[in-house]
Amino acid sequence: MTATLIDGKAFAASLREQVGELAGAFEARAGRKAGLAVVLVGEDPASQVYVASKAKQTVACGMASFEHRLPQDTSQDALIALVDRLNADPAVDGILVQLPLPGHLDEQAVVARISPDKDVDGLTPTSTGRLALGLPGLVPCTPLGSLMLLKDQLGSLSGLDAVVIGRSILVGKPMAQLLLAENCTVTIAHSRTKDLPDVVRRADIVVAAVGRPEMVKASWLKPGATVIDVGINRLPPEPGAEKGKLVGDVDFAEARAVAGAITPVPGGVGPMTIAVLLRNSLVAAYRNEGLEVPEGL
Ligand SMILES: Nc1nc2c(c(=O)[nH]1)N[C@@H](CN(C=O)c1ccc(C(=O)N[C@@H](CCC(=O)O)C(=O)O)cc1)CN2
């Protein structure tokens, strides 16, 4: 068997197109563009690429992009003051603080300062609580994008066994909540889980979000399982090469012979992260203007 490839790049492109159309409709009704502010502290190379890509895609979708790049030694007070200004700015519908922040900053405190109405990353305590309670709110981008891919592939997820490997605030925990809300039987596995391969082998759906290159092997998978690989790991460069290869948390070459469907890296979950951010920003804009969020967003 060779697994179906789940094309996140194509799905993200069609989501962006839909967001673009509805961003135009928003502008016509509200008399202004929906606006997304992204804050980057420091010079982490990967974060710089992601932030530039967010700004470019925001503008391409017909929304306003506000980029704030702060030096590595920015103080907690200065960062909080910027978040407060963005909270109060009526042109800004969504605020995203790019993670990780430099080590001297208190990430949780900064994120918690974002107004829940502008929390397009879905990481504030209010957004997290709403997700846990099944109330409407803004949901973290990577897990929501992964869920969209799963539903597109499988239709109803009800009654399926799902294993999420990883328990981060950004991916593992919200992913488990989303799958639970779809009536999956959910197990969250992590570094202390005993007999991890046996736990994973029970799953119809595997979401790998551990940050360990190619850790999940084909022998861990139930034949026909749907595999969502959230990992983005850069291997050391081969001799003579400038950059190392990008791989996920799943050993793709062997897993595709056992899985029923699988996301590649690159081109799987990654592109969904930014497409869903644009979608969340537009949802926030509609709500912030007191307008009904259009169907299909
Ligand atoms: N505040 C946040 N910080 C971070 C988040 C987040 O959702 N909110 N996620 C990641 C980084 N990220 C967006 O911020 C992101 C990661 C990966 C991709 C992507 O498109 N990846 C491509 C490959 C890109 C490459 O060549 O390096 C792919 O997988 O195909 C987009 C966004 C951490 N921080």
The ligand as an ORCA input file, in Angstrom:
! r2SCAN-3c Opt
* xyz 0 1
  N       3.110     32.785     17.760
  C       3.409     31.684     17.049
  N       4.668     31.302     16.928
  C       4.956     30.178     16.208
  C       3.930     29.455     15.556
  C       2.598     29.885     15.722
  O       1.630     29.250     15.212
  N       2.377     31.010     16.468
  N       4.256     28.374     14.733
  C       5.634     28.072     14.421
  C       6.211     28.717     13.215
  N       5.312     29.045     12.093
  C       4.554     30.155     12.210
  O       4.729     31.001     13.018
  C       5.384     28.342     10.843
  C       6.087     27.171     10.705
  C       6.189     26.546      9.457
  C       5.593     27.087      8.341
  C       5.744     26.491      6.979
  O       5.086     26.887      6.045
  N       6.667     25.518      6.807
  C       6.984     24.975      5.501
  C       8.501     24.824      5.380
  C       9.211     26.118      5.563
  C      10.732     25.989      5.395
  O      11.164     25.703      4.311
  O      11.445     26.196      6.407
  C       6.354     23.602      5.311
  O       6.212     22.878      6.318
  O       6.052     23.265      4.179
  C       4.878     28.252      8.484
  C       4.757     28.870      9.720
  C       6.539     28.462     15.576
  N       6.236     29.750     16.104
*
